[in-house]
């Protein structure tokens, strides 16, 4: 793949058997059983696990105060015994802790970091402010809910095997074509909320992937239209759409979104195996990627 002229990316160290994973809860509280099921899986894979906070005092829909949740993250990054940080769950709250984070300190202590949904905010912020490659992928409470293929991808990603060729269904191309760029994306509504803030991602020449849940079709239309009116979608190299579900967890028809995107001069694909469901392959934020329309492949290489 030809070199892309982009800012320098920090690739975090990956895990070996026996390494310790720290669990952060930067947004909403978790369900204890779902968390324990995920911890059990991580231990089966040969890792040790520790909670950032052993006791969380719930603050309404938040897992503690903004400062508590931010300090937990910073302590996990600073702890030399913690080799990776996974989020317990999303929900809501990561937007509120951004101003409490020390991005220079995070940059000085790069670690593998993974999450999705509300954690999209942190994935974008760590990439934008600390040049850290993070991973959009399952959280600890969702590990027991994903399919075996996703679990294999998570386990191998934790050990450093993230440079992959991901097959895409050639019948799911809305607008075919080849593309290359830095891979960014995540939850659509959270990306829209970052517009106009210091944490808005760099859209230029990116391969943008999107997913969302709990939104009515008209709200999905509004969010995509917002991105287009902002000019974001005219800057990207390609758009990859994952799973979109409505308020009752039913998969939404993509006709309206396809119509909004159909006249863009970039490739658009649906069917990316990410989202709030059993398919949620880890994807590295900020890594160079290439889309081959003829082969139906998304290739990720540094």
C-alpha positions in Angstrom: 0.0 0.0 0.0 1.4 3.4 -0.8 2.5 5.5 2.2 -0.1 7.9 3.5 1.0 11.3 4.7 -0.6 11.3 8.1 0.4 12.2 11.7 2.6 9.7 13.4 0.6 6.9 15.1 1.6 5.3 18.3 0.9 1.5 18.2 0.5 0.2 21.8 2.3 -2.8 23.2 0.2 -6.0 22.9 -0.4 -8.7 25.4 1.3 -12.0 26.3 -0.1 -14.7 28.5 -0.1 -13.7 32.2 -0.4 -10.0 31.4 -2.9 -7.9 33.4 -5.9 -6.2 31.8 -7.4 -3.3 33.7 -11.1 -2.7 33.4 -12.4 0.9 33.3 -16.0 2.1 33.7 -15.9 5.5 32.1 -19.7 5.9 31.4 -22.6 4.0 32.9 -22.6 1.2 35.6 -22.4 -2.4 34.5 -24.4 -5.5 35.4 -22.3 -7.7 37.7 -23.1 -11.0 36.0 -22.3 -9.8 32.5 -19.0 -8.3 33.8 -18.1 -11.5 35.5 -18.9 -13.6 32.4 -16.5 -11.4 30.4 -13.8 -11.6 33.1 -14.0 -15.4 33.1 -13.4 -15.4 29.3 -10.4 -13.2 29.6 -8.9 -15.4 32.3 -9.6 -18.5 30.1 -7.4 -16.8 27.5 -4.5 -16.6 29.9 -4.8 -13.0 31.2 -5.1 -11.6 34.6 -7.8 -9.0 35.2 -8.2 -6.2 37.7 -11.0 -3.6 38.2 -10.0 0.0 38.1 -12.4 0.7 40.9 -13.3 -2.2 43.2 -16.4 -0.3 44.3 -18.5 2.0 42.2 -21.0 4.3 43.8 -23.7 4.9 41.2 -24.6 8.5 40.4 -27.9 8.2 38.6 -27.1 6.9 35.1 -23.4 7.4 35.6 -20.8 5.1 37.2 -19.6 7.7 39.7 -18.7 11.3 39.4 -17.0 12.7 36.3 -13.7 13.1 38.2 -13.9 9.5 39.6 -14.4 8.0 36.2 -11.6 10.2 34.7 -9.2 9.4 37.5 -9.8 5.7 37.1 -8.7 5.9 33.5 -5.7 8.0 34.3 -4.6 5.6 37.1 -4.9 2.6 34.8 -2.8 4.3 32.1 -0.1 5.2 34.7 0.1 1.8 36.4 3.0 -0.1 34.9 1.5 -3.4 35.9 -1.6 -2.8 33.7 -0.8 -3.8 30.1 -4.2 -3.1 28.4 -7.4 -1.3 29.3 -10.8 -2.7 28.3 -14.1 -0.9 29.1 -16.7 -2.6 31.2 -19.6 -1.1 29.2 -20.8 2.1 27.4 -24.1 3.7 28.1 -23.5 7.4 28.6 -20.9 9.6 30.2 -17.6 9.6 28.3 -18.3 13.1 26.9 -18.4 14.5 30.4 -14.9 13.3 31.4 -12.9 14.5 28.4 -11.8 17.8 30.0 -10.5 15.9 33.0 -8.1 13.6 31.0 -4.4 14.3 30.7 -3.6 13.4 27.1 0.1 14.1 27.5 0.3 11.5 30.2 -1.7 9.0 28.1 0.7 9.6 25.2 3.6 8.9 27.6 2.1 5.6 28.7 0.5 4.1 25.6 -1.6 1.0 26.2 -4.0 -1.1 24.2 -7.5 0.3 24.7 -10.7 -1.2 23.5 -14.4 -0.3 23.6 -17.3 0.9 21.4 -20.7 2.6 21.6 -20.4 5.6 24.0 -16.6 4.8 24.3 -16.4 6.0 20.6 -15.7 9.4 22.3 -12.6 8.1 24.0 -11.4 6.3 20.9 -11.5 9.5 18.9 -10.1 11.7 21.7 -7.1 9.3 22.3 -6.3 9.3 18.6 -6.8 13.1 18.1 -5.0 14.3 21.3 -2.5 11.5 22.0 -1.9 9.9 18.5 -2.7 6.5 20.1 -4.1 3.7 18.0 -7.0 2.2 19.9 -9.5 -0.5 19.0 -13.2 -0.3 18.3 -14.4 -3.6 19.6 -16.4 -5.5 22.3 -16.5 -4.4 25.9 -16.1 -6.8 28.8 -19.9 -7.1 29.5 -20.6 -7.9 25.8 -17.9 -10.6 25.4 -20.4 -13.4 26.4 -22.9 -12.1 23.8 -20.8 -12.1 20.7 -20.3 -15.0 18.3 -17.3 -17.3 18.2 -15.8 -15.5 15.2 -15.8 -12.2 17.0 -14.3 -13.8 20.1 -11.4 -15.2 18.0 -10.8 -11.8 16.6 -10.8 -10.2 20.0 -8.3 -12.7 21.4 -5.9 -12.5 18.5 -6.2 -8.6 18.5 -5.2 -8.5 22.1 -2.1 -10.5 21.2 -1.2 -8.1 18.3 -2.7 -9.8 15.2 -4.8 -6.9 14.0 -3.3 -6.4 10.5 -5.9 -8.4 8.7 -7.8 -8.8 5.5 -11.5 -8.5 6.3 -13.8 -10.0 3.6 -16.8 -7.8 2.6 -19.8 -9.1 0.6 -19.5 -7.6 -2.9 -23.3 -7.6 -3.1 -23.4 -5.1 -0.2 -21.6 -2.3 -2.2 -23.9 0.7 -2.5 -21.2 2.6 -4.5 -18.3 0.4 -5.5 -14.7 1.5 -5.8 -11.3 1.3 -4.3 -10.1 3.5 -1.5 -7.3 4.0 1.0 -7.1 6.1 4.2 -6.8 6.1 7.9 -9.5 3.9 9.5 -11.7 5.9 11.9 -15.3 5.6 13.1 -17.7 4.1 15.7 -21.1 5.1 16.9 -22.8 7.5 14.6 -24.6 9.6 17.2 -21.4 10.0 19.3 -19.4 11.1 16.3 -22.0 13.7 15.5 -21.8 15.0 19.1 -18.1 15.5 18.7 -18.5 17.9 15.7 -17.4 21.4 16.7 -15.5 20.3 19.7 -11.7 19.9 20.1 -12.1 16.2 19.8 -13.8 16.1 16.4 -11.9 13.6 14.3 -9.9 14.5 11.2 -12.2 13.4 8.4 -9.8 14.0 5.5 -9.0 10.9 3.4 -10.3 8.6 6.2 -12.1 5.3 5.7 -15.1 6.0 7.9 -17.0 3.1 9.6 -20.4 3.7 11.3 -22.9 1.8 13.5 -25.7 2.7 15.9 -28.5 1.4 18.0 -31.7 2.5 19.5 -32.4 5.2 16.9 -35.6 5.5 14.8 -35.1 5.6 11.0 -35.8 9.3 10.9 -33.2 10.0 13.5 -30.6 7.9 11.6 -31.5 10.0 8.6 -31.0 13.2 10.6 -27.6 12.1 11.9 -26.3 11.1 8.5 -27.6 14.3 7.0 -25.9 16.3 9.8 -22.5 14.7 8.8 -23.2 15.6 5.2 -24.2 19.2 5.9 -21.0 19.6 8.0 -19.0 18.5 4.9 -17.5 15.4 6.7 -18.7 12.9 4.1 -17.3 14.8 1.2 -13.8 14.6 2.8 -13.6 10.8 3.5 -12.2 8.2 1.1 -14.9 5.6 1.8 -17.9 4.8 4.1 -18.5 1.4 5.7 -21.8 0.8 7.4 -22.1 -1.8 10.2 -25.3 -2.8 12.0 -28.0 -0.2 12.8 -30.8 -1.2 15.1 -33.9 0.6 16.3 -35.4 1.1 19.8 -36.6 -2.5 19.9 -33.3 -4.0 18.7 -34.7 -4.7 15.2 -32.3 -4.1 12.4 -33.2 -0.9 10.5 -33.7 -0.8 6.8 -30.9 1.1 5.2 -32.8 2.6 2.2 -32.9 6.1 3.5 -29.2 6.1 4.4 -28.3 4.7 1.0 -30.3 7.4 -0.7 -28.5 10.1 1.2 -25.1 8.6 0.4 -25.8 7.4 -3.1 -24.5 10.5 -5.0 -21.3 10.8 -3.0 -18.2 10.4 -5.0 -16.7 7.8 -2.7 -17.3 4.0 -2.2 -20.1 3.1 0.2 -20.6 -0.4 1.6 -23.0 -2.0 4.0 -22.6 -5.2 6.0 -19.4 -4.4 8.0 -19.4 -6.9 10.9 -19.5 -4.3 13.7 -22.2 -3.0 16.0 -24.5 -3.8 18.9 -25.0 -7.4 18.2 -23.2 -10.7 17.9 -20.8 -9.5 15.2 -18.4 -6.9 16.4 -14.9 -7.4 15.0 -12.2 -5.2 16.5 -11.0 -2.4 14.2 -7.8 -0.3 14.8 -8.5 3.4 15.0 -6.0 5.4 13.0 -4.4 2.5 11.2 -3.9 2.7 7.4 -6.4 0.7 5.5 -7.3 -0.1 1.9 -10.6 -1.1 0.3 -10.4 -3.4 -2.8 -13.8 -3.4 -4.5 -13.1 -6.2 -6.9 -11.9 -8.6 -4.2 -14.3 -7.3 -1.6 -11.5 -6.9 1.0 -10.7 -4.3 3.7 -7.0 -4.6 4.3 -5.4 -3.2 7.4 -1.6 -2.8 7.4 0.9 -0.5 9.1 
